[in-house]
Amino acid sequence: MCEETRYERLTPKALESRKAAAPIAYLPLGTLEWHGPHLPLGSDHLQSQGFFIQLARRVGGVVLPPLFLGPDSFKVFNGAEYYGMDIHQKESATPIRLEGSAYWVPDRLFSEIVDTVLKQIRRAGFRILVAHGHGPSTNYIIENTAVLEKKHDLRIFTVWRSKEERNPSTEFQYDHAAANETSIMMALHPSLVHMDHLPSDPKEEPLGLIGKDPRIHASPDHGKNIVAIHLDRMETILRQQLSELASTGQ
C-alpha cells in the first residue's frame, strides 16, 4: 500500500507524525480550465498534486487540497466576461468562451485567499511551503515570496527554476496543454489523456493550446523525464532546508 501524504486523508496523529518528521506543506495551485479537447479541466492541479505526492513520499511533508480558483488575463467583450485561454486564441482577435473554464478571481481576491491559506499552514505548524501549478498563480507566489515569507514565517518555493536556468522543454508545467503539460499528464495520469480527441489532420491547429504540438512532441517518456528532473532538484532543495531548520533548532 502506498504511503498516504494527503492532508484530508490523514488522522490528527498521522498528520503530527509527518509534520514532526518534515514540516513541509505542498499546495497544488489549480484551475477548472480548458486544457485542449484531450486533457481534463483539472489538469493544472492534477499535475502538481501528482508530483507533490511523489515528492512527499521521498522527502516527507503533507500535500494540501488543491485550490481551483486563480488569477489570469481578463477582459469584457460585448458585455460578457472572458479570461485565460478565452482571449489567447491565435486564429482570432475575438475572444471565445471555452467550455468548462470556471476559475477566475481578481488579483486582490487571490492575494487574500493565498494570505489566508498561508496563515492556516503556519498555524498548523508547517515551516516550509512548496506551491505550484497554474502559471499566473505560480507567478504570484514567485513575485510575492519575500513578503509572504516575512509575514508568515515560512520558507516558500515553487518548482520552477530561476528565469536564467529555465528550459521550456523540461520545466514543470511550462506551456498550456501542449507538449509539456500533455507529456506530464501522460506520465502522472495516463488514463486521463485522450490524444484521439485532438484533430487528426496535422494542419488543423488544436484549440486553446500554447506550445509545441502534443501530437508530435508529447510522450510518456518525455513526461517521466520532466518529473524525474524536478523530483531530484526539489528533493535536494528541501533536504537542505530541513537541515538548516534542524541546525538552528527551529
Secondary structure, 3 states (H helix, E strand, C coil): CCCCCEHHHCCHHHHHHHHHHCCEEEEEECCCCCCCCCCCCCHHHHHHHHHHHHHHHHHCCEECCCECCECCCEEEECCEEEEHHHHCCCCCCCCCCCCCCCCECCHHHHHHHHHHHHHHHHHCCCCEEEEEECHHHHHHHHHCHHHHHHHHCCEEECCCCCCCCCCCCCCCCCCECCHHHHHHHHHHCHHHCCHHHCCCCCCCCCCCCECCCHHHHCCHHHHHHHHHHHHHHHHHHHHHHHHHHHHCCC
